Amino acid sequence: MADLSAYPITTRWPAQNPQVLQLYSTPTPNGVKVSIMLEETGLAYEPHFINIGANETWEPEYLSLNPNGKIPVILDPDGPGGKPLALFESGAILIYLAEKTGQFLPADPAGRYEAIQWVMFQMGGLGPMFGQLGFFHKFAGKDFEDKRPRDRYAKESARLIRVLETRLAGRDWVMGDEYTIADISMLGWVRNLIGFYGAGDLVGYDELVHVPKWLERGLARPAVQRGLDIPKRPA
């Protein structure tokens, strides 16, 4: 049996089955990247809900796994060489799980790096900009009288989603016929942009052709539907 006792996070969120991968997360756009990926791959895992509203990511046990205090993180008892591996940053986790399972990442080196570049596009651009737009449009920032910050992020978000629109012209998925971690990284963010954030009008979402069809295809996948609700929020 795997011994995870060296990891303080397991004292705060005990593993019922320490033999399987442990996921510590919240069903936000960043969090669901990993739960969707786990559902898609079929890997056995145990999800733990982390209450970011109660600042649980800043508790010492959580920081012991991710000193940056963000979700998601994983603890894989069967990491490289059969030793436990703790990993944070959702993009890094997607790449790790793709390589661990041999799924959702092209096998040829050129295709592999091309898919990873689109994950980095999401990590460095699409996700942060959509998140800032959400803050200034839906959350506390909406009360700011000066709308220039909101408009700045709306303009950049509109530009970024059109980069994705151009990429998807003539393609079902970011990499063409193959659904990959590039798609998984972005589905939750685009869904949030037009849904939870209600910012579709600000970025001209209705003007797009390819992104809405891509999103519909992605959200129709059973694993995506399951992953969007994992870990389940307490009732």
MARVEX-873689 format. One line per 4 residues: number of its first residue (from 1); for each residue x negated, y, z of N, C-alpha, C. Coordinates in steps of 0.001 Angstrom, whole numbers, plus 524288, in hexadecimal, padded with zeros to 5 digits. Each point is the difference from the previous one (the first is absolute). Layout:
<pts>
NUM	X/Y/Z/X/Y/Z/X/Y/Z; ...
</pts>
This chain:
<pts>
1	7FCB3/7FB50/80000/8034D/804B0/80000/7FC98/804D7/80000; 80184/803E2/7FCDA/7FD08/804D4/7FFC1/8003F/802D3/8053D; 7FB92/80233/8018A/7FFB5/802F5/804E2/7FF9D/805CC/7FEA9; 8042F/802D2/80106/8001B/80594/7FED9/7FF7A/80349/804F2
5	7FE68/7FD88/8044A/7FFD3/802B4/80507/7FBF6/80460/8001C; 7FC4B/7FFE7/7FC60/7FC0F/80420/7FFDF/80232/80527/7FDEE; 804C1/7FFCF/7FDF7/8025B/804A8/7FDB5/8040A/8023F/803C0; 7FEEF/8048F/80256/8039E/80245/803DE/80589/800D3/7FDF4
9	8009C/800AC/7FAE0/80537/800F4/7FDEA/803AC/7FB6C/80122; 7FDC8/7FB51/80096/80345/7FB67/800FB/801F9/7FFCB/805A1; 7FDD0/8033F/80376/80225/8004A/80547/804C0/80397/8001A; 80003/803E2/7FC8C/80464/803A8/7FFB2/80463/7FDCD/7FCA0
13	7FE96/7FD63/7FBC6/803C5/7FD78/7FC7C/7FE4D/7FA52/7FF5A; 80181/7FC90/8039E/7FE1B/7FA9A/7FFFC/80194/7FD0C/7FB11; 7FC82/7FCAE/7FE40/8010C/7FCB5/7FB75/802E4/7FB21/801BB; 8049F/7FF30/7FDCA/802D7/7FB39/80124/7FD87/7FB5A/7FD3B
17	7FDBF/8010B/7FB78/7FD49/7FBF3/7FD02/7FAB8/8022A/7FE3F; 7FC00/7FF70/80341/7FAE1/80246/7FEC2/7FD45/7FD70/7FB62; 8025F/7FBE4/7FDCC/7FDA8/7FD68/7FB7C/80114/802F5/7FAED; 803D9/80389/80019/80167/802B4/7FB31/7FE63/805B8/8004E
21	7FFE4/80270/7FB85/7FE7E/80578/7FFA1/803BF/8036F/8031E; 7FDDB/803AE/802DD/80313/80397/8032D/80046/8054C/7FD47; 804C7/80206/7FF65/800E5/8050C/7FD8E/80225/803C0/80414; 7FD7E/8047A/8007A/801B8/80419/8039C/80175/804B6/7FCA8
25	80517/8014A/7FFE3/801A6/803BD/7FC10/80552/8025A/80148; 801C0/80352/7FC7B/8051C/8028B/80011/801CA/80036/7FA53; 8050B/7FF5E/7FEE3/801B7/8000A/7FA8B/80043/80581/7FDA2; 7FB74/80276/7FFA1/7FF50/804F0/7FD41/7FDB2/7FEBF/7FAA1
29	7FF68/803DE/7FC89/7FDAC/7FECD/7FAE1/7FAA2/7FD79/8004F; 7FCC6/80195/803C6/7FAF0/7FD6C/8008D/8008F/7FA9A/80266; 80366/7FF88/803DE/8009F/7FAF8/8029A/8022E/7FBCF/7FC7D; 803E9/8015B/7FCC5/80287/7FBF5/7FCDC/7FC8D/7FE0D/7FB8F
33	7FBE1/802D1/7FEAE/7FC56/7FDDD/7FC29/7FE33/7FA96/801B4; 7FEAD/7FF8E/804FE/7FDC0/7FB1C/801F1/80432/7FBE8/800E1; 80481/80185/8021E/80423/7FC1B/800C4/80201/7FDF9/7FAC6; 80070/80363/7FC1C/80188/7FE2F/7FACA/7FBEA/7FC3E/7FDE1
37	7FB14/80166/80082/7FBD1/7FC9F/7FE07/8001D/7FAAD/802B0; 800CF/7FFFB/80510/80032/7FB07/802D8/804AD/7FCC1/7FE43; 80469/80288/7FF2E/80499/7FD2C/7FE1E/7FF19/7FDF4/7FA76; 7FD74/8030B/7FCBE/7FEEF/7FE55/7FAA2/7FC41/7FB5B/7FFD7
41	7FC0D/8000A/80350/7FC0E/7FBD6/7FFD2/801DB/7FAFD/80296; 803AF/80074/803AB/801BC/7FB63/802DA/7FC8A/7FE95/80490; 7FC2F/8034D/8014C/7FCAF/7FEF1/8048B/80347/8000A/804FD; 7FEBE/7FC6A/80384/80290/80002/80517/7FDE8/80492/80332
45	8038C/802D2/80283/7FE45/80470/8032F/80401/8011E/80439; 7FE4E/802FD/803D1/80359/8017B/80458/8000D/805F2/80069; 80489/8027B/7FF1B/80031/805B5/80034/800FB/80210/80584; 7FD8B/80456/80139/800CE/802B4/804F3/80186/805A1/7FECB
49	8047E/801B3/801F6/801C2/8055A/7FF14/7FCEC/803C4/80366; 7FDCC/803FA/7FD8D/7FD23/8040C/802C3/8033F/804FC/7FFBF; 8015C/8020C/80481/80360/80497/80047/7FCB3/804EF/7FF81; 7FFA9/80207/7FB3E/7FCC7/804A9/7FF34/80292/804CD/8026B
53	80530/7FFE9/80083/802AE/8045B/80285/7FEB0/80072/805C2; 7FE8D/7FBA1/80267/7FE6B/7FFE9/8057D/7FA13/80022/80095; 7FD45/80139/7FBB3/7FA45/8008D/80003/7FD21/7FAFE/80191; 8024E/7FB80/7FEB2/7FD69/7FB18/80175/7FADD/7FF2A/7FD19
57	7FF4C/80295/7FB8E/7FB03/7FF58/7FD30/7FB85/802B1/802CA; 8013B/8033F/803DE/7FBDF/802B7/802EA/7FED9/7FD68/80537; 8027E/7FB89/800FB/7FEB6/7FD08/804B3/7FACD/7FD33/7FF3E; 7FCFC/7FF3E/8042C/7FABF/7FDBA/7FF80/7FFF3/7FAC0/7FD37
61	80401/7FCC9/800F4/80015/7FAD5/7FD96/8006B/80066/7FA11; 80317/803C4/7FE35/8007B/800A2/7FA52/7FB0B/80269/7FDC4; 7FDF3/803DF/8029F/7FB3A/80293/7FE26/7FB63/7FC44/7FFD0; 80040/7FBD7/80309/7FBB8/7FC27/7FFDF/7FFAF/7FD5F/7FAAB
65	8045E/7FFE8/7FD15/80008/7FDBA/7FAC6/7FF7D/80430/7FBD6; 80262/8046C/800E0/7FF92/80450/7FC3F/7FED2/8050B/802EE; 7FB26/801A9/80015/7FEA0/804CA/802CB/80273/804DD/7FD9D; 8022B/7FF80/7FB42/8029F/80469/7FD7B/805B2/8007D/801AB
69	801FA/7FC37/802EC/8052E/80063/80245/8047D/8002D/7FC22; 7FF85/7FD28/7FBBD/80421/7FFE2/7FC0E/801B1/7FA5F/7FEF7; 804D4/7FF6A/7FE14/801C7/7FAD5/7FE44/7FF1D/7FF95/7FA22; 7FF81/7FB39/7FDFE/8002A/7FAF0/802A7/7FA7B/7FE08/80128
73	7FFBE/7FBF9/8034F/7FB2E/7FD07/8009F/80166/7FA35/80005; 7FC32/7FCD0/7FEA5/800C6/7FA5D/80042/7FB9C/7FD96/80331; 80127/7FB81/80225/7FC24/7FCC2/802A0/800B2/7FA7F/7FDCD; 7FC43/7FE68/7FCDA/8004A/7FAED/7FD6A/7FC92/7FC22/802F4
77	80250/7FC13/8028A/7FCD9/7FC2F/802E6/7FCAB/7FCA1/7FC6D; 80150/7FFDD/7FAFC/7FD26/7FCD6/7FC34/7FD99/80393/7FBE3; 7FC87/8035A/801C6/7FD62/8039B/7FC7D/7FB66/7FD74/7FD4A; 7FCA6/8031E/7FD90/7FB6C/7FDD9/7FD4B/7FCB7/7FC94/8039E
81	7FE8D/7FB80/7FE07/7FCF2/7FC56/80325/80317/7FD79/80450; 8053B/8006A/7FFBC/80344/7FD9E/80406/8001D/80301/80519; 7FDCE/804C3/8000D/7FFDD/80327/804BC/8043B/80438/7FFC1; 8020B/801AC/80477/803FE/8041C/7FFF8/7FDFC/80504/7FD82
85	8037A/802AC/7FD4A/7FEB5/804FA/7FD8B/80450/803E4/8012D; 7FE7E/80483/80221/8039E/80453/800CF/7FF0C/803FA/7FBAF; 80442/8021F/7FDDC/7FF70/80386/7FB8B/80433/80437/80035; 7FE53/804E1/7FF1F/803C7/8043E/7FF77/7FF46/80298/7FAB3
89	80369/803CA/7FED3/80097/802A6/7FAF5/802F9/7FC6F/7FC30; 804A9/801B0/7FEA3/80385/7FCB9/7FCEB/7FDBA/7FE6C/7FABE; 7FD1C/80379/7FD71/7FD9F/7FE98/7FAFD/7FBFD/7FBB4/80094; 7FCC4/80071/8040D/7FC15/7FBEE/80101/802A8/7FAD2/80140
93	8044C/80033/802E4/802D5/7FB36/80161/80247/7FD7D/7FB1E; 80227/8032A/7FC6F/8021E/7FDD2/7FB26/7FBCD/7FD28/7FCEC; 7FB6F/80261/7FF87/7FBB8/7FD84/7FD1D/7FE50/7FAFB/802B3; 7FF8F/80041/80525/7FE71/7FB50/802F7/803E8/7FB89/7FF34
97	80507/80121/80075/803E9/7FBE2/7FF73/80035/7FDE6/7FA6D; 7FF2A/80375/7FC2D/7FFDC/7FE3E/7FA8F/7FB76/7FC49/7FF1D; 7FB83/80140/8022E/7FB6A/7FCA7/7FF42/80065/7FB06/80342; 8026A/80065/80487/800A0/7FB60/80358/8037F/7FBF1/7FD6B
101	8041B/801D6/7FD5F/803D9/7FC6F/7FDC0/7FF47/7FF14/7FA2C; 7FCDD/8033B/7FD71/7FF68/7FF9E/7FA58/804DE/801BC/7FD1D; 802EB/803A4/80249/804E7/801C9/7FDAE/8002C/805F5/7FF86; 802A7/801CA/7FBEF/8015B/80583/7FF41/7FB48/80397/7FF2E
105	7FBCD/7FDC6/7FE09/7FB6C/802FE/7FE6F/7FD91/7FD1F/7FB6D; 7FF3C/802A4/7FB89/7FDE4/7FD41/7FB71/7FAE6/7FD2C/80138; 7FF53/7FB7D/7FD9A/7FB4C/7FCDC/800F5/7FB3B/8022B/7FD2E; 800D4/80252/7FB6B/7FB83/8020C/7FD1D/7FE15/80503/80291
109	7FAE7/800DD/8003F/7FDE4/8047E/802CF/8020B/8053A/7FE1A; 80081/800BE/7FADD/801DF/80502/7FE03/80597/80113/801D4; 80362/7FC0E/7FF93/80562/800A5/801BE/80057/800CB/805DE; 7FC9A/7FD51/802DC/7FFF2/80084/805AF/7FEE9/805A7/80194
113	7FBEC/8023D/7FDBE/7FEA6/8055A/8016A/8040B/803EB/7FE11; 80269/7FED5/7FB93/8040F/80374/7FE0B/804A7/80018/803BC; 80181/7FB72/801FC/8044B/7FFC9/803CE/7FE7D/802DA/80507; 7FB2D/7FF32/801C9/7FE41/8028A/804D2/7FFF5/805E8/7FF5D
117	7FEA3/801EA/7FB4F/7FFF5/805AB/7FF4A/8056C/80250/800C8; 80411/7FD14/7FE7A/80550/801F9/800BE/801AB/7FFB3/805B6; 7FDF6/7FC2F/802D8/800DF/7FFF5/805A8/7FD7E/804D3/80272; 7FB42/80154/7FE3A/7FD62/804A7/80205/802EF/804FA/7FE77
121	8024E/8000F/7FB66/8034E/8045B/7FE52/8047F/800C3/803DA; 8025C/7FBBD/801A7/80432/80064/803D7/7FDE1/801CC/8054B; 7FBB7/7FDB3/801A6/7FDDA/8012E/8052B/7FE34/805A9/80074; 7FD70/801F5/7FBEA/7FDB4/80532/80052/80376/8045F/7FE05
125	80407/7FEB7/7FCEA/8032E/8040B/7FDA4/805C2/7FF6F/80104; 80257/7FC1F/7FD95/805A7/7FF75/80019/8022B/7FF9E/80593; 7FDAA/7FCC5/80343/801F0/7FF5C/8055B/7FF74/804F0/80345; 7FB40/80230/80072/7FF68/804BC/8032A/80352/80495/7FE20
129	8005A/800C8/7FAE6/8030C/8046F/7FE07/805D4/7FF39/800E4; 801F5/7FB45/7FF07/80583/7FEF0/8010C/80128/800B9/805D3; 7FC69/7FE3E/80344/800BE/8008A/805A5/80042/805A8/801B8; 7FC95/80349/7FDD5/80024/80592/80153/8050C/80288/7FE0A
133	801A9/7FE82/7FB53/804E6/80210/7FE00/80485/7FE74/80396; 7FFF2/7FB1E/801D1/80408/7FE3E/803A2/8001A/80346/804F9; 7FB65/80155/80202/7FFBC/8032D/804C0/80268/80563/7FF24; 7FE90/80281/7FBB2/801C8/80551/7FF15/80597/8004E/7FDE6
137	80207/7FB9F/7FE19/8054D/8000A/7FDDD/80401/7FDBF/803CC; 7FE77/7FC01/802F7/803CA/7FD3A/8034B/7FF1D/800C7/805D5; 7FB20/8004B/801A1/7FEDF/80005/8059B/7FF25/80594/801FF; 7FCAA/800AD/803E1/7FF65/8051B/80291/7FEA6/8045A/7FC34
141	7FD0D/7FEA8/7FBED/7FE68/80401/7FC4C/80477/80283/7FD13; 8047A/7FD7B/7FFE7/80473/8022E/7FD0A/801E9/80516/80263; 7FEAE/800DE/804FE/801BC/804BE/8029F/7FC43/8048E/7FF2B; 7FBA4/7FF13/7FD5C/7FC57/8043F/7FEF4/80277/803C3/7FC13
145	8000A/804E8/8014E/8024B/803DE/7FC77/7FCE6/8006E/7FAF4; 7FAE7/7FF8F/8006C/7FC8F/80045/7FB6F/80035/7FABF/7FD28; 80210/7FFE5/7FB46/8009F/7FB28/7FD17/7FB57/7FEC7/7FC78; 7FBEC/8031B/8004F/7FB7E/7FEF5/7FCA7/7FD69/7FAC0/8012E
149	7FF75/7FE57/804F2/7FDCB/7FAC8/800EF/8034F/7FBB1/7FD8C; 8052D/8004C/800BB/8036A/7FC0E/7FD9B/7FF67/7FFFA/7FA17; 7FFF9/8049C/7FDB5/7FFB3/8005A/7FA51/7FAC4/7FE02/7FDF9; 7FBDB/800DA/80308/7FAD9/7FE07/7FE6E/80016/7FA0E/7FF97
153	8022F/7FD6F/80401/80019/7FA4E/7FFF8/8040A/7FDE1/7FC2A; 80427/802E6/7FF27/803D5/7FE56/7FC13/7FD81/80013/7FA95; 7FD07/80411/7FEDF/7FD80/80071/7FAE3/7FC12/7FB9A/7FF2D; 7FCD7/7FEE7/80403/7FC15/7FBE2/7FF72/80292/7FAA0/7FFD2
157	80420/7FF31/802F9/802CF/7FB06/7FFCD/80278/7FF2B/7FAAF; 80225/80429/7FDBC/8023B/7FFA0/7FAC2/7FBDC/7FE96/7FBFE; 7FB67/8023D/800A1/7FBBC/7FEB6/7FC68/7FE61/7FA49/8008C; 7FF65/7FE3D/804D7/7FE2E/7FAAF/800F4/803EC/7FBEF/7FE0F
161	80505/800F7/800D0/803D4/7FC20/7FE50/80035/7FFC2/7FA0D; 7FE6E/80436/7FD6F/7FFBA/7FFE9/7FA4A/7FB12/7FD43/7FE0D; 7FC05/7FFD4/80332/7FB89/7FCA4/7FEB3/801CE/7FA4F/7FFE8; 80300/7FE7E/803EE/80228/7FAB2/80025/803C9/7FF25/7FB77
165	80333/803E0/7FEC9/803A6/7FFA9/7FBA0/7FD22/7FEE2/7FAE6; 7FBC4/802CA/7FF14/7FCE6/7FF36/7FB3C/7FD9A/7FA8F/7FFE8; 7FE12/7FE4F/80475/7FD97/7FACE/80050/803F7/7FBB1/7FEC7; 804D6/800AC/8019E/803E9/7FBE9/7FF6D/80290/7FFE4/7FA9A
169	7FED1/803C3/7FCB3/8023B/7FFFD/7FABA/7FE4A/7FB0D/7FD23; 803BF/7FCD6/7FE5C/7FEC3/7FB26/7FD4A/7FE42/7FB9E/80387; 80071/800BD/80529/7FE68/7FBF9/803BD/80461/7FEF6/803DF; 800AC/7FB11/80182/803A5/7FEBD/8042C/7FDB6/8015F/8054B
173	7FAD9/7FF2D/80082/7FD43/800E3/804EB/7FB2E/80356/7FEF5; 7FD8E/801D7/80419/7FB7E/8036E/7FF61/7FBC3/7FD7A/7FCB1; 7FF47/7FAE7/80094/7FC00/7FD2E/7FD0E/80230/7FD54/7FB25; 804C1/80146/7FE88/80242/7FDB4/7FB4C/80405/7FBE5/80150
177	7FF03/7FB2E/7FE52/803AB/7FBC0/80120/7FF42/7FDCB/80576; 7FB9D/8014B/8027F/7FE95/7FD94/804FE/80140/803A3/8048F; 8033C/7FE1E/8037B/80141/802C4/804E1/7FB74/7FF52/803BF; 7FDFC/80451/80221/7FB45/7FFBE/80332/8007F/8035D/804EC
181	7FBC1/8001E/802F6/7FFD8/80351/804A3/80077/805C3/7FE95; 7FEF1/8016D/7FB27/800CA/80571/7FE65/805C9/8016E/80075; 80366/7FC92/7FE3A/805A5/800E6/80079/801AC/7FFDF/805B5; 7FE19/7FC23/802D4/80180/7FF68/80577/7FE92/804D9/80325
185	7FB92/8025A/7FEC2/7FE41/80494/802EF/8038E/804B2/7FF44; 802AD/80053/7FB8A/802F3/804BF/7FEB1/805E7/7FF85/80094; 8021C/7FB49/7FFEA/805AE/7FF64/80006/80290/802B6/804A5; 7FDF5/7FF26/804A5/80258/80251/804A9/7FFB8/805E5/8000B
189	7FBCC/8021F/7FDD9/7FF68/805AF/7FFEE/803D5/80295/7FC3B; 8009B/7FDCD/7FB5A/803AB/80249/7FC46/80593/7FF6D/80212; 8012A/7FB7D/8023F/8052F/7FF30/8025B/8010F/80414/80433; 7FC26/80104/80356/800B3/803CD/8042F/800AF/8058D/7FDE6
193	7FD0B/8013F/7FBF4/8002A/8053F/7FDD2/8058A/8018B/7FE74; 802AB/7FC7B/7FD45/8052F/80151/7FDFF/80455/7FE71/803C6; 7FEC3/7FC87/803AB/803E6/7FE28/803B3/7FFA2/802DE/80531; 7FCC0/7FE24/80378/7FF91/80214/80549/7FE88/805C8/80009
197	7FC49/80188/7FCB8/7FE70/80585/7FFD4/803E7/80367/7FD07; 80302/7FDA0/7FC82/803C7/802FC/7FCF9/7FD8D/8043C/7FCAE; 7FB68/7FED4/7FDCC/7FD0D/803F8/7FD1F/8000D/7FF1E/7FA20; 80396/7FCDB/7FE19/8002C/7FEDC/7FA6C/8008F/804DF/7FCAE
201	80370/80398/801AC/800D3/804BF/7FCF3/7FB19/8035E/7FFD1; 7FD14/8000D/80448/7FB5A/80354/80043/7FBBD/7FE39/7FC3D; 7FFEF/7FAFD/7FEB3/7FBE9/7FE08/7FC77/80228/7FEC0/7FA96; 804F2/80139/7FF09/8024C/7FEE8/7FAEA/80063/7FA37/7FECE
205	80180/7FCF9/803F3/80024/7FA52/7FF55/803C4/7FE5F/7FBAA; 80445/802AB/7FF68/803E0/7FE8A/7FC0C/7FE02/800CB/7FA6B; 7FBC3/802D9/7FF6E/7FDB3/800C6/7FAD4/7FCB9/7FB4F/7FE46; 7FEB8/7FCAA/803B3/7FC8F/7FB98/7FEDF/80303/7FB82/7FD8A
209	7FD3C/7FCD3/7FD08/80259/7FB7F/7FD5C/7FDBF/7FAE7/80216; 7FAE4/7FFAA/80035/7FD69/7FB09/80129/7FFA5/7FED9/805D8; 7FF08/803FF/80329/7FF83/7FF1C/805A1/8050F/7FDE8/80258; 8048F/80231/7FECE/804CE/7FDD0/80243/800EF/7FA4B/7FE93
213	7FEC0/7FE8C/7FB2C/800B3/7FA8A/7FE6C/7FC29/7FC79/802E1; 7FB30/801DB/8008E/7FC03/7FD0C/802F9/801BA/7FF44/805A9; 801EF/80431/80263/801C1/7FFA9/8056B/80483/7FC27/8007F; 803A0/80025/7FC62/8046E/7FC5E/80023/7FE1E/7FA5E/7FF90
217	7FC46/7FEFF/7FC78/7FDE1/7FAB4/7FF84/7FD66/7FE4C/80514; 7FCFD/8038B/8024B/7FD42/7FEA0/804CB/803A6/7FEE9/8047B; 803DD/80357/800BA/803A2/7FF63/8045C/8038A/7FB47/7FF56; 8005D/7FDEE/7FB4B/8032B/7FB52/7FF15/7FD37/7FB03/801AA
221	7FAED/80055/800FC/7FD12/7FB55/80189/80184/7FE6F/8058E; 80172/7FB0C/800E8/80194/7FE56/80543/7FBEF/80114/8042C; 7FB03/7FF36/7FEC2/7FBE5/800EA/803DD/7FFAC/805C0/8017B; 800F9/80369/7FC31/80002/8059B/8011C/80496/80157/80383
225	8048A/7FDDF/7FEDB/8049A/80107/80336/7FF12/7FE52/805A3; 7FD87/7FB79/800B4/7FEE5/7FE37/80557/7FBE7/80373/80296; 7FBDC/80119/7FD1F/7FBA4/802DD/8023F/8015A/80581/801AD; 803CA/80267/7FD75/80185/80558/80159/80256/80067/80577
229	80162/7FBA2/80257/80285/7FFFF/80525/7FCB2/7FD23/80415; 7FAE7/7FFA8/7FF00/7FC80/7FD31/80391/7FB78/80388/80185; 7FECD/80030/80522/802B1/7FDA6/80475/80546/802AA/800FC; 803A9/7FCF6/801C7/80527/8021D/8010D/7FFBB/803DD/8049B
233	802CB/80445/7FF5C/80043/803C8/80438/80383/7FDDD/80463; 7FEA6/800F0/804DA/8035F/7FE31/80447/80571/8024A/7FF94; 803D5/7FCFA/8015E/80577/801D2/7FFB6/800FB/80469/803D5
</pts>
